[in-house]
Amino acid sequence: MEKISLDNKSILVTGAAGFIGSNLVKRLFKDVNGATIVGIDNMNDYYDVSLKEYRLNELEAQSSPNKWHFIKGDIADKATIDRLFADYKPAVVVNLAAQAGVRYSITNPDAYIMSNMIGFYNILEACRHNPVEHLVYASSSSVYGGNKKVPFSTDDRVDNPVSLYAATKKSNELFAHCYSKLYNIPTTGLRFFTVYGPAGRPDMAYFGFTNKLLKGETIKIFNYGNCRRDFTYVDDIVEGVVRIMQGAPNRQQGEDGLPLPPYAVYNIGGGQPENLLDFVQILQEELVRAGVLPQDYDFEAHKELVPMQPGDVPVTYADATALERDYGFKPSITLREGLRAFAEWYKSFYCK
């Protein structure tokens, strides 16, 4: 593994107004010295733009002493990306910009092809033509599809996606491998497992459930509650990303005279899948505790058990032993700790 110092470097974070991206930038402000941190985000309205603006405002308030530059733009626009690389010459690139969500990919496939395929291709091409030390990019636990073997290991075959979103993320890994091999670009893909936390994505179950309960609506619990998810708190995700940014796969020559691809893929997940009904129980307890919902709220009257829906899988479960072995890190924040932080943030943001 090649050690990389982030101090005094130019670092590009795509999707910087997004949930993981904004938390990563905050962490870089805190831990990295003398860096120029460049963020790009197209600020699309897939979910409430005011949340993205809130995250950006937080970044503006915290950016000193590092240099912070934000560009409103789309990674699917090649001219924008080429200009950004020419202007800022990033040494480390973290590509988190993507059209997220499994269900949305069924109704709006174009958004996924543009952002996740064309956008990622533009990033790879820019890395090819510039001296980038490490490209870290978001993949997803969705690539495991309906795999029956658990926990999911990066050694497993992942050739059976059950959503277009998953297929685009698997394609990202294939693109990255190709560019690592042909152009000796160190790339590391990260398969994230159900990331949650304060100011997260409203399309995620914990956030959507909270919105509906607050309005007195009924929440639908899919697969009759027989789903298990490996929830990972956003601070654990960011810790993993920052460590991985600083350790790139080694560049080596192969017997054919071409580079052995400096390519790696890791799972980042808690390694403790939670039953959806248990998760809902903890969420409701923390919402009551934070004062988002009243003490006497009747949860039983507001939940409905329904069948599985297209594109979903019954279980996600990360084998993150490789991450622990190579980077000495294992996610540790419990579901209750994470949902407590979310409930308290939600109270301050929405229940003024």
TORDOPA-830672 format. One record per residue: x, y, z of N, C-alpha, C, O in turn. Coordinates in steps of 0.2 Angstrom, whole numbers, plus 5000, padded with zeros to 4 digits. Atoms other than C-alpha are relative to their C-alpha. Layout:
BEGIN
XYZXYZXYZXYZ/...
END
This chain:
BEGIN
500449945000500050005000500450065000500950075004/499749945001500650174995499750055005499150075004/500249954995500550305010499950074996500450094992/500149935003499850475004499850055006499450045010/500249944995499850635015499550044996499650064991/500549955003498350745012500250075002499950124999/499849934998499250895020500250044994500650014990/499849955005499451045008499949974993500249994988/500250035006498650944994499450034997499050065001/500649985003497250984982499649945000499849894997/500550054999495750874986499450014997499150064998/500649995003494250854975499549955003499649895003/500550044997492650794983499350014995499150074996/500649995003491150764971499449985004499549945008/500550014995489450764978500150035007499850015012/499849974994490050884991499450035004499550045010/500549984996488350944996499549945002499049955005/500350064998487750764998500149985007500550025011/500050024993487550675014500749985002501050015007/499350024999489250585014500550054998501050065002/499549955003490150715004500150065005500750085006/500049954995489750855016500349985006500750025009/499750034994490250755031500749994999501150005004/499350015001491850705023500450074999500950075002/499649945000492350885019500150035006500650065008/499949984993491950935037500649975003501050015007/499550044996493150805043500750024997501250035001/499349975003494550865030500150065003500750085004/499849944997494351035037500350005006500850035008/499850014993494650975054500749975000501149995005/499450044999496050855051500650014995501249994996/499550005005497050905036500250085000499950125000/499749934999498251055036500250034993500549994989/499749975006498551175022499749984993500049994988/500250035006497451085009499550054996499250104999/500549965004496451164995499449944998499649894995/500550055001494751064995499550034996499250094997/500549975005493651084980499449955000499549895000/500650045000491851024980499650024994499650074992/500549995005490651004966499449965001499449905004/500650034999488850964966499550034995499550094995/500549965004487350994954499450025003499050055000/500649984996486151024968499349984997498950024997/500750025003484750924959499549995005499649995011/500650004995483050914967499749935001499149925002/500250074998483050724969499650005007499249965008/500349984993482650774987500150075002500450114998/500149934998482350934996500750045000501250025004/499449965001483651054990500350045006500850065007/499949964995483551155006500549965005500949995009/499650044996484451005015500750014997501250015001/499349995003485951025003500250075001500850085002/499849934999485951215005500250005008500750045009/499950004993485951185024500749975001501250005005/499450035000487451065022500650054998501150055001/499549955003488351195011500250065005500750085005/499949944996488051335023500549985006500950025009/499650034995488851225037500750004998501250025002/499350015003490351195026500350074999500950095001/499749935001490551385022500250035007500750065008/499849974993490551425041500649965003500949995007/499550034997491851295045500649994996501149964998/499550015005493051305030500750025002501249995000/499349984998494451405038500349955005500049925008/499549965004495951385038500249974993500650004990/499850025007495951275023499650044995499150074996/500449975006495451345006499549954998499649894997/500650035002493751295001499750034994499650094994/500349975006493051314983499449954998499549894998/500550045002491351254979499750024993499750084991/500249995007490751234961499349974999499249915000/500650035002488951214956500049974993500050014988/499950035007489051094941499949925001499849895006/500250075001488750914935500649964997500949984992/499450045003490050784933499949974994500349954990/500150025006489150724918500150054994500150034988/499849955005489650884909500850005000501150025004/499250015001491450844902500450065001500950075004/499649945001491951024899500150035008500650065009/499949984993491551064918500549975003500950005007/499550044997492650924924500750014998501150025002/499349995003494050954912500350075003500850085004/499849934997494051144918500250005007500750035009/499950014993493951094936500749975001501150005005/499450035000495450984934500650044998501150045001/499549955003496451114924500150055005500750075006/499949954996496151244937500349985007500750025010/499950024993496351144953500549955001500849945006/499550065001497450994948500049965007500549955010/500050044994496850884962500449945000500549904995/499550064999498050754969499649945002499849885000/500550054997496650654978499350014998499150074999/500749995002494950634971499549955003499749895003/500550044997493450564980499350014997499050064997/500649995004491950534969499449975003499349915004/500650024996490350524979499450024996498850014998/500649975004489250614966499749944996500049904993/500350065003487950484960499350025001499050055005/500750014999486150464957499849945005500049895003/500150054996485650364972499349985000498950004997/500750034999484150254977499849954995499949954989/500250065004483550084971499450014996499350004990/500650005003481750124968499950054995499650044989/500049955005482050284959500249984993500150014988/499750025006483050194946499549964996499749964990/500550035004481550104940499650054996499450034991/500549955003480550254936500450064996500250094992/499649955003482050374931500649984998501150005001/499450035002483350274923500550054997501150044998/499649965003484050414913500550045005501150055003/499649974995484750504929500649965002501149985003/499550044998485750354933500549994995501149984996/499550005006486550334916500450065000501050064999/499649945000487050514916500550015005501150025004/499649994994487750534933500549945002501149955002/499650054997488350364938500549974994501049944996/499650035006489050304920500450064997501050064997/499649955004489450464910500450045005501050065003/499649964995489950564926500649965002501150005002/499450034998491050434932500649994995501249994996/499550015006491850404915500450074999501050074998/499649945001492250594914500550015006501050045005/499649994995493050584931500649954999501249985000/499450045001494150434926500450034994501050034994/499649975005494650524910500450065002501050065000/499649954998495150674919500649985005501150015005/499550034996496150564931500649984996501249984997/499650035005496950484916500550064998501150044997/499649955004497650654909500350055005500650105004/499749964995498150724926500449965005500249905006/499750044996499350664939499749995007499950025012/500450024994498150594952500349955004500449905001/499750054996498850504966499549945002499749885003/500550054997497250414972499350024998499150084999/500749995002495450404965499649955005499749895004/500450044996494250344979499350014998499150074996/500749995003492450314973499549965004499749905007/500650034997490750264980499849944996499549954990/500450055003490150094975499449995005499250035009/500650014996488650014985499949925002500149884998/500250074998488149854994499549974995499449914995/500550035005486749844981500349964994500049924991/499750045005488049764969499949925002499949884997/500150074998487749604979499449974998499349914998/500650025002486049594973499649955004499649965010/500450054996485049434979500549955003500349895004/499550054997486649344985499749975006499550005011/500250034994486149214997500549995005500449985011/499550014995487849195005500150065004500250115001/499849944996488149305020500549985005500549925007/500049935002489049405025500350014993500649964991/499749995006489449485009500750025000500950065003/499349995000491249475004500250034993499850024988/499849975006492149574991500349954995500449964989/499850055005492749404984499449964997499549924992/500650035003490949354980499950034993500150084991/500249975007490349364962499450045001499050035005/500549965000489249504959499750024993499850084991/500250005007488549474942499250004999499049994994/500750015001486649474946499750065004499350055009/500449944997486049654950499349994999499049974995/500750005000484249674954499750074999499150085000/500249935002484149864950500550034996501150014995/499649965005484849984937500550035005501150045002/499549974995485650074952500649955001501249975001/499450054998486649914957500449994994501049984994/499650025006487149884939500450064998501050054996/499549945001487850064937500650005005501150015003/499550004995488850044953500549944999501149954999/499650055002489549874947500450024994501050014994/499749985006489949954931500650055002501150054999/499549954998490950094940500649965002501249985001/499450044998492049954948500449974994501049974994/499750035007492349874930500450064997500950054994/499749945003492750054923500750015004501250025001/499449984996493950084937500649954999501249974999/499550065001494849914935500350014993501050014993/499849995006495049954917500550065000501150054997/499549945000495850124920500649995004501150025003/499450014995496950064934500549964996501149974996/499550055004497649924922500350044994500950034993/499749975006497850034906500450065002500950074999/499649944999498450194914500350015007500550065009/499650004994499150144931499750055005500150085009/500349954995497850254941499849965006499449915005/500350034994497650194959499350025002499150085002/500749994999495850174962499849955006500049895006/500350044995494850114977499350015001499050075001/500749995000493050074977499749985007500049935010/500350014993491950074993499349984999498950024997/500650024999490449974995499650025006499749985011/500449974994489350075007499449965002499049934997/500650044997488049985018499650055004499750075009/500649964997486450085022500350055005500350045011/499749954996487250245028499450055003499050064999/500549964997486250355040500350055005500950045007/499849954995486350495052499750074999499250084995/500349935000485950685055500150034993500650024989/500049965006485450785039500249954994500549964989/499950065005485450615029499550014994499250074993/500550005006484450575013499349995002499249945005/500750014999482550595015499749944997499249924999/500350065003482250445004500249945003500049895002/499850054996483050335016499549985005499150035008/500650034996481850225027500050045007499450065008/500049974993482350305044499750075000499350095004/500249935000482050485038499350004997498950045000/500750005002480450445028499549985005499050005005/500450034995479750345042499850065005499350075007/500149954995480050495054499550064997499150085000/500449955004479250615041499249985001498850025002/500750035000477650505040499750005007499150025008/500350004994477450475058499950075003499350085007/500249934998477550665062499450024997499050065000/500649985003476150685050499449965001498949974999/500550054998475150545057499849954995499349924995/500150045005475350445042500249935001500549925007/499850074998475550255041500749984996500850004990/499450025003477350185038499949934997499649885001/500050065003477550035026500649965002501249995000/499450044998478749895033500049944995499649904995/500050045005479249795018500249935002500549925007/499950074999479349605017499849985007500149935010/500350024994478249595032500550015006500449985011/499549994994479749655043500649955000501049965004/499550055000480849515038500650024995500949984991/499449975003482249625031500550025005500350035011/499449984995483949645039500450054996500650034990/499549955003485049795035500650015004500650025010/499449994997486849825039500150085001500450114996/500049934999486650005045500750035002501050005006/499349974999488250115045499950075001499750114997/500149924998488250285054500550044996501150014995/499649965005488950425043500750015003501250014999/499349994997490450455055500549944999501149954998/499650065002491050275053500250004993500749984991/499850005007490950295034500550054999501050034995/499549955002491950455034500749985003501249995000/499450024997493250385046500349954995500949954994/499750055005493450235033500350044994500850024992/499849965006493550355018500650045001501150034997/499449964999494850465026500649965001501149974998/499450054999495950315031500249984993500849974991/499950035007495750245013500350054995500850034991/499749945004496150415005500850005001501250014996/499349994999497850405013500449934999501049935000/499750065002498250225007499849974994499349944993/500250025007498250194989500349934998500849915000/499850065003498450024980500750014997500850064993/499349995003500350004975500049994992499649954990/499950005007500850034957500649954999501149955002/499550055001501749874951500049984993499549994989/500050035007502349804934499849935000500049895004/500150075001501649644928500449974995500950004992/499650045005502449504918500050024993500450014989/500149985007501749574902500250074999500150104993/499849935001502549744905499550055001499750115001/500549954998500949824909499950005007500149965011/500150004993500449884926499549955002499049934999/500550044996499649764938499550055003499750105006/500549944998498049864941500150025007499949985012/500049984993498249964957499350025002499150075002/500850004999496449924961499849975006500149915007/500250034994495549884977499250025001499050074998/500749994998493749864983499949985007500149935009/500250024993493149865001499350015002498950054999/500649994997491549845010500150055006500650055010/500049964994491149985023499349995003498850015001/500750014997489749915034500149985008500749965010/499950024993489449885053500149935001500349925007/499950084999489449695051499549985005499649925008/500550024995487949685062499350024997499050074999/500649985003486349675052499450005005499449965009/500649994995484749735061499449984997499350004991/500650015002483049675059499650064999499650105004/500349945001481949805052499550025005499450085007/500449994994480649785066500350035006500150075009/499649984994481949805079500350084999500350125003/499849945002482649955069499450065001499550115004/500649964999480850035069499950025007499750075009/500149994993480750005088500550055003500350095007/499549954997482350095092499950074997499950125001/500149945003481950235080499450045004499550105006/500649974997480250265088500250025007499950085010/499849984993481050265106500450065000500350115004/499549945000482350395101499650064997499750125000/500449945002481050505092499650035006499550095007/500449984994479950505108500550035005500450095008/499549974995481550535119500250074998500350125002/499849935002482050685108499450055000499550114999/500649965000480250755109499850024993499450074992/500350005007479950735090499349985000498850014997/500750025000478450635094499849995008500249995012/500250004993477350635110500149935003500149885000/499950064996477550505124499549954999499749894999/500550055000475950425121499849984992499349964991/500150015007476150405102499849934999500149885001/500250065002475250255095500349974994500049984989/499750035006476450165084499749954997499749944990/500450065003475450005081499550034995499449994990/500549975005474150115073500350034994499950044989/499749965006475350195061500549954996500949984993/499550045004476350045054499649944997499149914999/500350055004475849915041500549964997501049984994/499550055002476749755036499849994993499249974991/500150015007476849745017500549954996501049944999/499550055003477649625004500650044997500750104997/499349975003479449654996499850044994499350024991/500149965006479549784982500649994995501149974997/499550015005480449774966500750035001500750095003/499449974999482349804967500349995007500950015008/499850014993482449774986500349935001500249884997/499750064998483449634994499849995007499750035011/500350014993482949545010500650015005500450035011/499549994994484649565019500750034997500850024991/499349985001486349665018500449995006500250005012/499650024995487749605028500750014998500949974994/499349985003489549675026500549955004500549955010/499350034997491149565029500550054998500750064993/499649945001492249715032500749985003501150025005/499450024997493749605038500650034996501150044999/499449985004494849665024500150085002500750105002/499949934998494549855029500450005007500850045008/499750004993495049805047500849984999501250015002/499450035001496549705041500550064997501150074999/499649955004497249845029500050075003500550105002/500049934998496750005037499950005008499850065011/500150004992496449955056499450035002499450065007/500649974998494750015056499449954999499349924994/500650045000493049935060499450055003499550085008/500649964998491350035061499849985007499849925009/500250024993490850045080499450035003499250025008/500549964997489450165082499349965000499149944994/500650044999487850075088499450034996499450094995/500649975004486150095079499750055005499450105003/500349954996485450175095500450075001500150125001/499649935000486850305096499950044994499850104994/500149965006486650345078499350034999499250084997/500749985001484750355078499850065005499450105004/500149944995484850465094500350064997499950124998/499749945003485950585085499650034994499550094994/500549985005484750585070499450035003499250095001/500649974997483250615081500150075003499750115002/499949944997484050755090500150064995499950114995/500049965005484550835074499450024997499250084995/500649995004482850815066499650055005499250095002/500449964995482050895082500250084998499850124998/499749935000483251055080499850034993499850094992/500149975006482951065061499350014998499150064994/500750005002481151025058499550025005498950045003/500549994994480251055075500150065004500150065010/499849934996480751235079499350035002499450085005/
END
